[in-house]
Amino acid sequence: MNSWVDIVVAGRDDEAVTDAALGLLRQGRRVLVVLGEGTPGRALRLRRHLLEASGAGSRQLMVMTHAEVVCVAGTARVEAVVIRHSRSGRLSAVNTGAFIRVPEGPTPSW
């Protein structure tokens, strides 16, 4: 992946990640959500839920599961985030202006 988003939100797929991403989408931001784990279809359900709840366009949101942020880089501010895909070990980078790591919490039922 080599793209640009306004902000990367990383953490477990809990209510805090959803709330953070939802608020950012409602502001018109392009958001990448990076989740460490997930069951089949979890990313699609989360993506659908966030797009419906925010009224955002589909190009505003990307969701990755089975991935972790391994590096946040920049000189005077955040400029890029490097992500490791758990299953393949492959690294990818995304250009961004901000990064939020959400603390762990309970997993939602949706």
DSSP file (Angstrom, degrees, kcal/mol; ACC not computed):
  #  RESIDUE AA STRUCTURE BP1 BP2  ACC     N-H-->O    O-->H-N    N-H-->O    O-->H-N    TCO  KAPPA ALPHA  PHI   PSI    X-CA   Y-CA   Z-CA
    1    1 A M              0   0    0      0, 0.0    92,-1.2     0, 0.0     2,-0.3   0.000 360.0 360.0 360.0 134.0    0.0    0.0    0.0
    2    2 A N  E     +a   93   0A   0     90,-0.1     2,-0.2    92,-0.1    92,-0.2  -0.755 360.0 118.1-141.8  92.0    1.3    3.4   -0.8
    3    3 A S  E     -a   94   0A   0     90,-0.5    92,-2.9    -2,-0.3     2,-0.4  -0.807  55.6-107.0-146.0-178.1   -1.4    6.0   -0.2
    4    4 A W  E     +a   95   0A   0     -2,-0.2     2,-0.3    90,-0.2    92,-0.2  -0.970  30.1 168.8-122.5 134.4   -2.4    9.0    1.8
    5    5 A V  E     -a   96   0A   0     90,-2.2    92,-0.6    -2,-0.4    93,-0.2  -0.951  37.8-127.9-133.9 158.0   -4.8    9.3    4.7
    6    6 A D  S    S+     0   0    0     24,-1.4    91,-0.8    -2,-0.3    92,-0.4   0.867  90.1   3.7 -71.3 -36.0   -5.4   12.2    7.1
    7    7 A I  E     -d   31   0B   0     23,-1.7    25,-2.0    90,-0.2     2,-0.5  -0.998  58.4-143.3-154.2 144.9   -5.1    9.9   10.2
    8    8 A V  E     -de  32  99B   0     90,-1.8    92,-2.8    -2,-0.3     2,-0.5  -0.951  15.8-165.0-109.1 127.9   -4.3    6.3   11.2
    9    9 A V  E     -de  33 100B   0     23,-2.9    25,-2.7    -2,-0.5     2,-0.3  -0.968  12.6-176.5-113.3 121.7   -6.3    4.9   14.1
   10   10 A A  E     +de  34 101B   0     90,-2.8    92,-3.3    -2,-0.5     2,-0.3  -0.907  27.2  80.8-122.5 148.0   -4.8    1.7   15.6
   11   11 A G  E    S-d   35   0B   0     23,-1.9    25,-0.8    -2,-0.3     2,-0.1  -0.961  78.1 -36.9 156.6-167.0   -6.0   -0.6   18.4
   12   12 A R        -     0   0    0     90,-0.4     2,-2.4    -2,-0.3     5,-0.3  -0.449  66.9 -99.2 -78.5 161.1   -8.4   -3.4   19.1
   13   13 A D  S    S+     0   0    0     24,-0.1     2,-0.2    -2,-0.1    -1,-0.1  -0.392  80.0 130.6 -80.8  66.1  -11.7   -3.4   17.3
   14   14 A D  S  > S-     0   0    0     -2,-2.4     4,-1.9    93,-0.2     3,-0.3  -0.464  76.8 -86.7-110.1-177.2  -13.4   -2.0   20.4
   15   15 A E  H  > S+     0   0    0     91,-0.8     4,-2.9     1,-0.2     5,-0.2   0.826 122.7  58.4 -62.9 -33.9  -15.8    0.9   21.1
   16   16 A A  H  > S+     0   0    0      2,-0.2     4,-2.4     1,-0.2    -1,-0.2   0.897 106.8  47.2 -65.2 -40.6  -13.0    3.4   21.5
   17   17 A V  H  > S+     0   0    0     -3,-0.3     4,-2.7    -5,-0.3     5,-0.3   0.928 113.7  49.0 -64.4 -44.4  -11.6    2.7   18.0
   18   18 A T  H  X S+     0   0    0     -4,-1.9     4,-2.8     1,-0.2    -2,-0.2   0.930 112.0  47.8 -60.5 -47.3  -15.1    3.0   16.6
   19   19 A D  H  X S+     0   0    0     -4,-2.9     4,-2.3     2,-0.2    -1,-0.2   0.918 113.2  47.8 -61.3 -44.6  -15.8    6.3   18.4
   20   20 A A  H  X S+     0   0    0     -4,-2.4     4,-1.9     1,-0.2    -2,-0.2   0.947 115.9  43.3 -62.1 -49.3  -12.4    7.8   17.3
   21   21 A A  H  X S+     0   0    0     -4,-2.7     4,-2.6     1,-0.2     5,-0.2   0.895 112.4  53.7 -64.6 -40.4  -12.9    6.8   13.7
   22   22 A L  H  X S+     0   0    0     -4,-2.8     4,-2.2    -5,-0.3    -1,-0.2   0.926 108.8  48.1 -61.9 -46.6  -16.5    7.8   13.6
   23   23 A G  H  X S+     0   0    0     -4,-2.3     4,-0.9     1,-0.2    -1,-0.2   0.900 113.4  47.8 -60.9 -41.4  -15.7   11.3   14.9
   24   24 A L  H  <>S+     0   0    0     -4,-1.9     5,-2.2     2,-0.2     3,-0.5   0.892 110.5  50.9 -67.9 -40.9  -13.0   11.8   12.3
   25   25 A L  H ><5S+     0   0    0     -4,-2.6     3,-1.8     1,-0.2    -1,-0.2   0.899 106.1  55.4 -63.4 -40.5  -15.1   10.5    9.4
   26   26 A R  H 3<5S+     0   0    0     -4,-2.2    -1,-0.2     1,-0.3    -2,-0.2   0.753 103.0  56.8 -64.5 -23.2  -17.9   13.0   10.4
   27   27 A Q  T 3<5S-     0   0    0     -4,-0.9    -1,-0.3    -3,-0.5    -2,-0.2   0.450 123.5-107.1 -84.0  -1.7  -15.3   15.7   10.1
   28   28 A G  T < 5 +     0   0    0     -3,-1.8    -3,-0.2     1,-0.2    -2,-0.1   0.623  69.5 149.3  86.8  13.7  -14.6   14.7    6.5
   29   29 A R      < -     0   0    0     -5,-2.2     2,-0.5     1,-0.0    -1,-0.2  -0.442  51.6-120.5 -80.0 153.5  -11.2   13.1    7.3
   30   30 A R        -     0   0    0     -2,-0.1   -23,-1.7    31,-0.1   -24,-1.4  -0.861  40.5-166.6 -90.4 124.6   -9.7   10.1    5.4
   31   31 A V  E     -df   7  61B   0     29,-3.5    31,-2.1    -2,-0.5     2,-0.5  -0.923  22.8-163.7-124.5 137.3   -9.1    7.4    8.0
   32   32 A L  E     -df   8  62B   0    -25,-2.0   -23,-2.9    -2,-0.4     2,-0.5  -0.988  13.2-159.5-114.3 122.3   -7.2    4.1    8.1
   33   33 A V  E     -df   9  63B   0     29,-2.9    31,-3.0    -2,-0.5     2,-0.5  -0.903   4.4-164.4-102.1 125.5   -8.2    1.8   11.0
   34   34 A V  E     -df  10  64B   0    -25,-2.7   -23,-1.9    -2,-0.5     2,-0.4  -0.953   6.9-172.1-114.9 118.1   -5.5   -0.8   11.8
   35   35 A L  E     -d   11   0B   0     29,-3.1    32,-2.0    -2,-0.5   -23,-0.2  -0.909  21.8-146.5-114.5 136.0   -6.7   -3.7   14.0
   36   36 A G  S    S+     0   0    0    -25,-0.8     2,-0.3    -2,-0.4   -24,-0.1   0.775  81.2  10.7 -70.6 -27.9   -4.5   -6.4   15.5
   37   37 A E        +     0   0    0     29,-0.1     2,-0.2    28,-0.1   -24,-0.1  -0.864  63.9 159.7-142.7 174.6   -6.9   -9.2   15.2
   38   38 A G        -     0   0    0     -2,-0.3     3,-0.1    27,-0.1    27,-0.0  -0.820  32.4-116.2 170.0 152.1  -10.3  -10.0   13.7
   39   39 A T    >   -     0   0    0     -2,-0.2     3,-2.6     1,-0.1     4,-0.4  -0.559  59.7 -68.8 -94.0 165.2  -12.6  -12.8   12.6
   40   40 A P  T 3  S+     0   0    0      0, 0.0    -1,-0.1     0, 0.0    -2,-0.0  -0.321 125.6  14.0 -55.5 131.1  -13.6  -13.3    9.0
   41   41 A G  T 3> S+     0   0    0     -3,-0.1     4,-2.6     4,-0.0     5,-0.2   0.313  91.8 115.5  87.4  -8.5  -15.8  -10.5    7.9
   42   42 A R  H <> S+     0   0    0     -3,-2.6     4,-2.8     1,-0.2     5,-0.2   0.921  76.9  48.4 -60.8 -45.4  -14.9   -8.3   10.9
   43   43 A A  H  > S+     0   0    0     -4,-0.4     4,-2.7     1,-0.2    -1,-0.2   0.911 112.8  48.3 -62.5 -42.2  -13.3   -5.6    8.8
   44   44 A L  H  > S+     0   0    0      2,-0.2     4,-2.6     1,-0.2    -1,-0.2   0.910 113.0  47.5 -64.7 -41.9  -16.2   -5.5    6.4
   45   45 A R  H  X S+     0   0    0     -4,-2.6     4,-2.7     2,-0.2    -2,-0.2   0.924 114.4  46.4 -65.2 -43.6  -18.7   -5.3    9.3
   46   46 A L  H  X S+     0   0    0     -4,-2.8     4,-2.8    -5,-0.2     5,-0.2   0.931 113.6  48.9 -63.7 -44.9  -16.8   -2.5   11.0
   47   47 A R  H  X S+     0   0    0     -4,-2.7     4,-2.5    -5,-0.2     5,-0.2   0.931 112.9  47.0 -60.3 -47.0  -16.3   -0.6    7.7
   48   48 A R  H  X S+     0   0    0     -4,-2.6     4,-2.5     1,-0.2     5,-0.2   0.925 113.0  49.7 -60.3 -46.2  -20.1   -0.9    6.9
   49   49 A H  H  X S+     0   0    0     -4,-2.7     4,-2.5     1,-0.2    -2,-0.2   0.929 112.9  46.1 -59.5 -47.8  -21.0    0.2   10.4
   50   50 A L  H  X S+     0   0    0     -4,-2.8     4,-2.0     1,-0.2     6,-0.4   0.900 113.4  48.3 -65.3 -41.7  -18.7    3.2   10.3
   51   51 A L  H  X S+     0   0    0     -4,-2.5     4,-1.9    -5,-0.2     5,-0.5   0.909 114.8  45.4 -66.4 -41.5  -19.8    4.4    6.9
   52   52 A E  H  < S+     0   0    0     -4,-2.5    -2,-0.2    -5,-0.2    -1,-0.2   0.922 115.9  45.8 -65.9 -44.3  -23.5    4.1    7.7
   53   53 A A  H  < S+     0   0    0     -4,-2.5    -2,-0.2    -5,-0.2    -1,-0.2   0.810 121.3  37.1 -70.7 -30.5  -23.1    5.8   11.1
   54   54 A S  H  < S-     0   0    0     -4,-2.0    -1,-0.2    -5,-0.2    -2,-0.2   0.711  94.0-133.0 -95.6 -22.4  -21.0    8.7    9.7
   55   55 A G     <  +     0   0    0     -4,-1.9    -3,-0.1    -5,-0.2    -4,-0.1   0.660  55.0 152.7  74.4  15.4  -22.5    9.2    6.3
   56   56 A A        -     0   0    0     -5,-0.5    -1,-0.2    -6,-0.4     2,-0.2  -0.298  49.3-102.9 -76.7 160.6  -19.0    9.3    4.9
   57   57 A G    >   -     0   0    0    -32,-0.1     3,-2.0     1,-0.1     4,-0.3  -0.502  30.1-113.8 -80.0 154.6  -18.0    8.3    1.4
   58   58 A S  G >  S+     0   0    0      1,-0.3     3,-0.9     2,-0.2    -1,-0.1   0.744 114.3  61.5 -63.5 -23.7  -16.4    4.9    0.8
   59   59 A R  G 3  S+     0   0    0      1,-0.2    -1,-0.3     3,-0.0     3,-0.0   0.560  92.5  68.2 -78.9  -7.1  -13.1    6.5   -0.2
   60   60 A Q  G <  S+     0   0    0     -3,-2.0   -29,-3.5   -30,-0.1     2,-0.4   0.611  97.7  54.8 -84.7 -12.3  -12.8    8.1    3.2
   61   61 A L  E <   +f   31   0B   0     -3,-0.9     2,-0.4    -4,-0.3   -29,-0.2  -0.975  48.8 174.3-135.9 133.6  -12.2    4.8    5.1
   62   62 A M  E     -f   32   0B   0    -31,-2.1   -29,-2.9    -2,-0.4     2,-0.4  -0.989  12.9-164.2-127.1 141.5   -9.9    1.8    5.0
   63   63 A V  E     -f   33   0B   0     -2,-0.4     2,-0.4   -31,-0.2   -29,-0.2  -0.995   4.3-173.0-128.2 129.7   -9.9   -1.0    7.6
   64   64 A M  E     -f   34   0B   0    -31,-3.0   -29,-3.1    -2,-0.4     2,-0.3  -0.978   2.5-169.1-120.4 133.2   -7.1   -3.5    8.0
   65   65 A T        +     0   0    0     -2,-0.4   -29,-0.2     1,-0.2   -27,-0.1  -0.738  68.8  33.8-111.2 168.5   -7.2   -6.5   10.3
   66   66 A H  S    S+     0   0    0     -2,-0.3    20,-2.4     1,-0.2    21,-0.6   0.915  99.2 109.8  53.5  46.9   -4.4   -8.9   11.4
   67   67 A A  E     -B   85   0A   0    -32,-2.0     2,-0.3    18,-0.3    -1,-0.2  -0.967  48.9-161.3-146.4 159.2   -2.0   -5.9   11.2
   68   68 A E  E     -B   84   0A   0     16,-2.1    16,-3.0    -2,-0.3     2,-0.5  -0.999  26.9-115.2-144.8 146.7    0.0   -3.8   13.6
   69   69 A V  E     +B   83   0A   0     -2,-0.3    14,-0.2    14,-0.2     3,-0.1  -0.698  34.5 171.6 -78.3 124.5    1.7   -0.4   13.4
   70   70 A V  E     +     0   0A   0     12,-2.6     2,-0.3    -2,-0.5    13,-0.2   0.566  61.7  21.6-111.0 -13.8    5.4   -0.9   13.8
   71   71 A C  E     -B   82   0A   0     11,-1.3    11,-3.0     2,-0.0     2,-0.5  -0.954  49.6-167.1-158.2 135.0    6.8    2.5   13.1
   72   72 A V  E     -B   81   0A   0     -2,-0.3     2,-0.3     9,-0.2     9,-0.2  -0.994  28.4-177.3-119.4 123.2    5.6    6.1   13.1
   73   73 A A  E     +B   80   0A   0      7,-2.9     6,-3.1    -2,-0.5     7,-2.2  -0.876  18.9 116.9-129.2 154.4    8.0    8.4   11.3
   74   74 A G        -     0   0    0     -2,-0.3     4,-0.1     4,-0.2    -2,-0.1  -0.849  48.7-121.6 166.3 165.4    8.5   12.1   10.5
   75   75 A T  S    S+     0   0    0     -2,-0.2    -1,-0.1     2,-0.2     3,-0.1   0.928 103.8   0.8 -91.9 -66.2   10.9   14.9   11.2
   76   76 A A  S    S-     0   0    0      1,-0.1     2,-0.3     2,-0.0    -2,-0.0   0.613 139.4  -0.7 -97.8 -14.7    8.8   17.7   12.9
   77   77 A R  S    S-     0   0    0     21,-0.0     2,-0.2    -4,-0.0    -2,-0.2  -0.927 100.2 -56.5-158.1 176.5    5.5   15.8   12.9
   78   78 A V        +     0   0    0     19,-0.4    -4,-0.2    -2,-0.3     3,-0.1  -0.474  54.0 157.8 -65.0 130.6    4.0   12.5   11.9
   79   79 A E        +     0   0    0     -6,-3.1    17,-1.6     1,-0.4     2,-0.3   0.574  60.0  13.1-125.1 -26.5    4.6   11.9    8.1
   80   80 A A  E     -BC  73  95A   0     -7,-2.2    -7,-2.9    15,-0.3    -1,-0.4  -0.996  52.5-152.8-154.3 152.8    4.3    8.1    7.7
   81   81 A V  E     -BC  72  94A   0     13,-2.3    13,-2.3    -2,-0.3     2,-0.5  -0.997  13.2-149.5-128.3 132.7    3.2    5.0    9.4
   82   82 A V  E     -BC  71  93A   0    -11,-3.0   -12,-2.6    -2,-0.4   -11,-1.3  -0.886  14.7-162.7-104.2 133.3    4.6    1.5    8.7
   83   83 A I  E     -BC  69  92A   0      9,-3.5     9,-2.4    -2,-0.5     2,-0.5  -0.943   8.8-150.6-121.1 133.8    2.3   -1.4    9.1
   84   84 A R  E     -BC  68  91A   0    -16,-3.0   -16,-2.1    -2,-0.4     2,-0.6  -0.904  15.0-139.0-103.0 129.2    3.2   -5.1    9.5
   85   85 A H  E  >  -B   67   0A   0      5,-2.8     4,-3.2    -2,-0.5     5,-0.3  -0.791  11.9-147.7 -87.6 118.6    0.7   -7.7    8.2
   86   86 A S  T  4 S+     0   0    0    -20,-2.4    -1,-0.2    -2,-0.6   -19,-0.1   0.854  90.2  49.9 -58.6 -41.5    0.6  -10.5   10.8
   87   87 A R  T  4 S+     0   0    0    -21,-0.6    -1,-0.2     1,-0.2   -20,-0.1   0.881 127.5  20.1 -70.4 -38.3   -0.1  -13.3    8.4
   88   88 A S  T  4 S-     0   0    0     -3,-0.3    -2,-0.2     2,-0.1    -1,-0.2   0.654  90.6-130.6-105.4 -19.4    2.5  -12.6    5.8
   89   89 A G     <  +     0   0    0     -4,-3.2    -3,-0.1     1,-0.3    -2,-0.1   0.452  56.6 149.9  79.0  -0.6    5.0  -10.5    7.7
   90   90 A R        -     0   0    0     -5,-0.3    -5,-2.8    -6,-0.1     2,-0.4  -0.340  38.7-139.6 -66.2 144.4    4.9   -8.0    4.8
   91   91 A L  E     + C   0  84A   0     -7,-0.2     2,-0.3    -3,-0.1    -7,-0.2  -0.850  21.6 177.6-105.3 143.1    5.4   -4.3    5.5
   92   92 A S  E     - C   0  83A   0     -9,-2.4    -9,-3.5    -2,-0.4     2,-0.4  -0.971  13.7-146.3-139.0 157.7    3.5   -1.5    4.0
   93   93 A A  E     -aC   2  82A   0    -92,-1.2   -90,-0.5    -2,-0.3     2,-0.4  -0.923   7.0-166.6-126.4 149.2    3.6    2.2    4.5
   94   94 A V  E     -aC   3  81A   0    -13,-2.3   -13,-2.3    -2,-0.4     2,-0.4  -1.000  22.5-128.1-133.4 135.3    1.0    5.0    4.4
   95   95 A N  E     +aC   4  80A   0    -92,-2.9   -90,-2.2    -2,-0.4     2,-0.3  -0.675  44.3 155.8 -79.5 133.9    1.6    8.7    4.3
   96   96 A T  E     -a    5   0A   0    -17,-1.6   -90,-0.2    -2,-0.4   -89,-0.1  -0.983  47.2-140.8-155.7 160.0   -0.4   10.5    7.0
   97   97 A G  S    S+     0   0    0    -91,-0.8   -19,-0.4   -92,-0.6     2,-0.3   0.501  85.4  24.7-102.1  -6.8   -0.4   13.6    9.1
   98   98 A A        -     0   0    0    -92,-0.4   -90,-1.8   -93,-0.2     2,-0.3  -0.994  56.0-160.7-157.3 157.4   -1.5   12.0   12.4
   99   99 A F  E     -e    8   0B   0     -2,-0.3     2,-0.4   -92,-0.2   -90,-0.2  -0.996   3.9-171.3-144.0 134.2   -1.6    8.8   14.4
  100  100 A I  E     -e    9   0B   0    -92,-2.8   -90,-2.8    -2,-0.3     2,-0.6  -0.996   7.7-161.1-126.7 126.7   -3.8    7.7   17.3
  101  101 A R  E     -e   10   0B   0     -2,-0.4   -90,-0.2   -92,-0.2   -92,-0.1  -0.948  17.8-150.2-104.4 118.8   -3.2    4.5   19.3
  102  102 A V        -     0   0    0    -92,-3.3   -90,-0.4    -2,-0.6     3,-0.1  -0.734  17.9-116.2 -91.2 132.0   -6.4    3.6   21.1
  103  103 A P        -     0   0    0      0, 0.0   -87,-0.2     0, 0.0   -86,-0.1  -0.241  40.4 -91.3 -63.7 156.0   -6.1    1.7   24.4
  104  104 A E        +     0   0    0    -93,-0.1     3,-0.0   -88,-0.1   -91,-0.0  -0.311  55.7 152.1 -69.7 150.9   -7.6   -1.8   24.7
  105  105 A G        -     0   0    0     -3,-0.1   -92,-0.0     1,-0.0    -1,-0.0  -0.857  48.5 -44.7-157.8-170.6  -11.1   -2.3   25.9
  106  106 A P        -     0   0    0      0, 0.0   -91,-0.8     0, 0.0    -1,-0.0  -0.325  58.0-112.1 -68.7 151.4  -14.0   -4.8   25.4
  107  107 A T        -     0   0    0    -93,-0.2   -93,-0.2   -92,-0.1    -3,-0.0  -0.691  33.5-122.0 -83.2 133.0  -14.9   -6.1   22.0
  108  108 A P        -     0   0    0      0, 0.0    -1,-0.1     0, 0.0   -95,-0.0  -0.243  12.1-125.0 -72.4 165.1  -18.3   -4.9   20.7
  109  109 A S              0   0    0      1,-0.2    -2,-0.0     0, 0.0     0, 0.0   0.609 360.0 360.0 -87.5 -12.9  -21.0   -7.3   19.7
  110  110 A W              0   0    0    -64,-0.0    -1,-0.2   -65,-0.0   -61,-0.1   0.543 360.0 360.0 -75.2 360.0  -21.6   -6.0   16.2
